[in-house]
Amino acid sequence: MMANQEKIRIMCVDDHAIVREGLSAIISAQPDLTVIAEAGSGEEAIELYRQHRPDIVLMDLRLKGASGLDATIAIRREFPRARIIMLTTYDGDEDIYRALDAGAQGYLLKDTLRKELIEVIRAVHAGQRRVPPAVAAKLAEHLPRMPLSAREIEILKLVAQGLRNKEVGGMLGIAEDTVKVHVKNIFDKLNVNDRTQAVTVALQRGIIHLN
């Protein structure tokens, strides 16, 4: 058994206690890994990172309050060398891109095998960036990447609520014709022909989420 200070120190972040407990059990069974903190929200994750400075953070993407993405950005801004692995049920390519853009060094789905989880923790701790083949394939499906702008995402979220162009314009304080231009750009970028297709594809790819 390795001395505790020599172990890879891990913080688990998930808003479900049972998930945190399961991760702790898997990690604690390894002689070179130990869980030193658990957080149930993005805000708590940021505060506990400051207190404990873990070697690795396992971060859920969707959390109540500040999201895992928000927490990752905040932690990496304050601690640029922080090593964070996203562990989530969301496999849309935009979710993955956003996490990697925010500085995550790994992206794992929650149905990941125990062996792969442990391997990725060790690899990221060693300075590698790890995206499993299934996740990499998801990214490759949508290359070259044509990300929607913040305004286009804002409009698409309102379209997903069933609002028409005039209503969207009223909500955002812009002309209906301007909304039409944005909607056309959204269709072009998503390679779709109508609003229903646009919303369906955006949900599948993680561009928007239904709360």
N, C-alpha and C positions, 0 to 999 in steps of 0.2 A: 504493500500500500504506500502510495506517495504521500509525502507530507502535505498538509492542507494548503500551505502557501504555494506549493508547486502545482497544484491543480488548476485547470482552466475554470475560472470563476464566471458563473452564468447567472443572468437575471432573466426570468420568464415574465412576459407581459401578455395577459389575456384577461378579458372581462368575465370569463367563466372559471370559477374556482376548480371545478373538476378537471378542466384542461390543464391548468397550472399544476395540479396534483399529479396528473398523469405524466406530464413532462418531467417533473421533479423525480418521480419514481424511476423513469427511464434513465435520466442523467445520473442520478445518485448510485445506480448500479455499476457505473463505470469508475474504475480506479483513478482515472486522471481528470474527472469532471466533478464539479460541485455546484449546487444552486445556492447562491448567497443572498438573493432577493427575489421577491415576487410582487408584481404590480397589477392592479385591476383596471387601470385607466391610463390614458396618455399623460395626463398631468402628474399622476403618481410615478409613472416611469421616469419622467424627467427629473423629479425630485430625488428618487431613489438612485438614479444614475449618479447624480452629484454626490450623494452620500457614500456610495459603495464602489464606484468606478469599476464595474465588472469588465472582464475580458471580452465577453460575448453577451449580446442581448438577443433573445428570441422574442420577436415583436409581432403580435397580431395586427393585421392591417386595419380591421374595423373595430373600433372601440367606442364606448360612450364618451361624449365630450370630445376632447382632442383625439383625432384618429392616430393610428399607428404611423401613418405617413407624417402627420404633423409632429408627433413626438420624435420621429427619426430626424426630421429637419432641424428641430430645436436642439436635440442632443448633439448632432453633428456640427451645428453652428458653434456650440459652446465647447465641444470636444471633438475636433476634426479627425482624431485617430480612433474614434469609437467604432467598434465592429458590430454591425447589426445584421441579423438574419430575419427576414420576413417569414412568418409561418402562418398560413392563411388558407381559407377555403376558396378564395377568389383566384381564378386562373385566367382572367381576361388579360390580353396583351398590354392594354393601357395601364392596368393595375401594376403589372410587372415593370413596365417602363418607368412609371412614376416612382416606384420604390427604388429602383436602381439609380434613377436620376437624383433621388434624395440622398443617396450615399449608402444604401443597403449593399452589403457584400454577398448576400445570398438570398434566395427566394425559394421557399419550400411550401408545398401544399400539405394540408393537415392529414392527408391519407398517405403521406410519406412513410416508408418502412423505417422501423426503429434503427436499423443498421445504417441507412442512408443519412438519417438525422444526425447520428453520432459522427459519421464521416465528414459531413458538411461542417459541423461545429469545429472539428479538429482542423479542417482545411482552411476555414476562414480565420481561425486563430493563428494559423501559420502564414497568413497574409494573402491567401488566395481568394479569388472571387468565384463563387460556385452557383451555377444555375443548372439544375438537372436537365437531361436531354428532353424530357417532355415539355418543360417550361421553355427551353431554347427553341423547340419546334414551334411552339405557340407564337413566339416573337417572329420567327422566320416567315410565318404565314402572311404577315402584314408589312413586309419590306418592299419598297422603301416606305418608311413611316411618314404619314401625313397627319400630324396631330391637329386636333381642333383647337382653335383659339379659346381663350377664357370666355369671350363673348358668345362664341358659337356653342360652347358647352352650356352656358347660362340659358341660351335660347332653346337648346335641345331638351334641357330639364323641364322647361315650361311646356314645350310641345308634348313631352311624355305625360304631362298632366292633362292633356286634351285641349289646351288653349290654341286658338287659331291665331293667324299672323297679327290681326288687328289687336287682339287681346294681349298678345306677347308684347307688341309695341307699346300698348298702354301701360303694362306692368313695368317695362324698362325705360319708358320715356323716350322712345325712338320712333321714327316714322314706320308705317306699315311696309312701305317699299324697301326700307333698309332691312327690315326683318326678312322680306322675301329674298333679298340678295344673300343674307346670311344662311337662310334655309337651303338655297341652291348650292352654296359652297359646302354645306354640311353633306348634302346628297352626293356631291362630286367626291368629297374626301372619303366617304363611307362606301362609295360605289353602289348606291341604292337609288330607287326611283320614286319612293313616296315616304310619307311621314311615319307610317307604321313600320316599314322596313328600317328606317333610320333609327327609330327607338329600339327595335328588336336587336339590331346589330350593335348599337351603343351599349345596351345592357349586357349582351354576350361578351363584348370585348372589355367591359369594365370602364368604359368612358363615362358612364353615369350609373348610379345605383338608385334603386327605389328604397326609400327609408321605411 
